[in-house]
């Protein structure tokens, strides 16, 4: 790639190459070619050679730091970046590279302060032109902030890129998707705008100067000016709102949290605003300290296994495992031995799941079919045989409260005593919040128990009943335990203790957690459980909201409370699409149900709405009913129904509906044998059902058809599509890997 002599210096000096480092033009072009060819080692060697001949050149120092980062020489990059910044303290590229090296080691606040300075200096020295290297720095910081749990900071950088039209449209879209895929807490999904000072305020001039600095992306200057106004505007919610937004963008979560709590206190007269400000404060507290107390820790305890007949290996291990096998509280679990071997560790002889019997579980409530609760998973038990450096042993792992419950059960059966390992202090085991721990409880339902219950042809299948019982068990336990569990979000109080402080911060914290749980839970049962918590704590249900333009007038966390009767179909459709994209599933589901009930809804609107409703349907019968409606719409829209066949096949397989399965396979063979997207989706569904695809592929290769005389080939080496089986995109291209939002397909 030829370097234009009138292009800006790649070292960020603000000069053109011709007037800065013209004698290095050929060398810089060579370094550029090597870098584009990913020959980083060669490029770095060339930079080192040139640095000896031309010390102190900004273009060489910048290239060296970039290449050290590209080759993951992070300590060297940090040292080089520091030297570059010391030599050129006002250089925007030097400031940007220093920001990257700070972000790599997790110092996001320092990184954002440097990046903000870099933007200022680029404005001063670059004649309004932002160096390309600073744009690359911004993109790197977006990824670092999203991966380390600083979504407000990452979103702020994306907004700057959009506002200044920096990079390509595709690059900006990628950056925005990175922020979303990193996981944004519900409280932070609402975009909050800067607020103006009251017209009659004595500090209005300084306030507007700070707003202008913020609009120019001079965030540190704006924050400093707003801080200086606290003595005269200490009771201004607008002041603290603006400070909170700036602190989020500058990765100052502690200060942002304090500012949002001040907003909540000052706006206590409008409870919804106060609750949502409190929710943002909680999110900022969690960002600042994800492991704040109380937390639920992962625990790992170890016990030497007793000898059997003088032998602690061989037959002794098999006898112990036989005890586990014949005890209903244990299930053998598969595990990947190669993963252990690849990291130089001896794999266990066997791994077991340890369950609490239903009678020991706290809720002791009954499931939907009137039977007892299923068994709750407590921990994993690993049995190790004799090794060169240690005797046979057992390791019990899981969340600390569950391991404590499992410990006496295992000790009694195996005749051993568990204790923390000696080397426990060397590493830090993961933690989670009590709320997440309760929401991720796992239960075991034995199919043999369900098979005793009669199943009507038009009733729920055994799989429906199994999943329903598991879901109800999880949320029954959540409702029984969560209200009396100390939580970090409530500063160590339980929800029941906090809820009684009506009108005060503790009660607002509970309301914020419940509101976010209702609005953003992906499962209908989870939303319903959060709503039920209100009743258990004696909290009033929030009032419905009447609005003709909800997206413009109502904050996102309240969309599920909007009255939909009489809402214009265009407003309803936009509410549905925006709620779905933002992850507010309860509002999206309500809007979807309203759309399919509206006679003036277009077929495309119905198609999209039914797609979400099918995804959230709790039983196979509901899914089949919705798929039937989608088939009618597919005819109207002229859409490919191959993916509908695959979606229905998955449901029919769960119901063991042999006639329905054969009908769908024949239809797929007849009408979709050449549609590779459909074939990939079919392969995935058959794999889920336990069909040996390798054997099927071999038969297909030999006979050129499916068993039974069909003609639908299944390619043995073809990977299933990541989005296969999603019926809202039949026959259309849809983006999305793991972690991405569902994309909606509009026929025609």
Secondary structure, 3 states (H helix, E strand, C coil): CCCCCCCECCCCCCCEHHHCCHHHHHHHHHHHHHHHCCCHHHHHHHHHHHHHHCCCCHHHHHHHHHHHHHCCCHHHHHHHHHHHHHHCCCCHHHHHHHHHHHHHCCCHHHHHHHHHHHHHHHHHHCCCCCCHHHHHHHHHHHHHHHHCCCHHHHHHHHHHHHHCCCCCHHHHHHHHHHHHHCCCCHHHCCCCCCCCCCCCCCCHHHHHHHHHHHHCCCHHHHHHHHHHCHHHHCCCHHHHHHHHHHHHHCCCHHHHHHHHHHHHHHCCCCHHHHHHHHHHHHHHHHHHCCCCCCCEEEEEEEEECCCECCECCCHHHHHHHHHHHCCCCEEEECCCHHHHHHCCCCCCCEEEEEEECHHHCCCCCCCCCCCCCCEEEEEEEEEECCECCECCEEEEEEEHHHHHHHHHHHHHHHCCCCEECHHHHHCCCCEECHHHHHHCCCEECCHHHHHCCCCCCCCCCHHHHHHHHHHHHHHHHHHHHHHHCECHHHCCCEHHHHHCCCCCHHHHHHHHHHHHHHHHCCCHHHHHHHHHHHHHHCCCCCCCECCCCHHHHCCHHHHHHECCCCCCHHHHHHHHHHHHHHCCHHHHHHHHHHHHHCCCCCHHHHHHHHHHHHHHCCCHHHHHHHHHHHHHHHHHHCCCCHHHHHHHHHHHHHCCCHHHHHHHHHHHHHHCCCCHHHHHHHHHHHHHCCCCHHHHHHHHHHHCCCCCCCCCCCCCCCCCCCCCCCHHHCCCCCCCCCCCCCCCCCCC
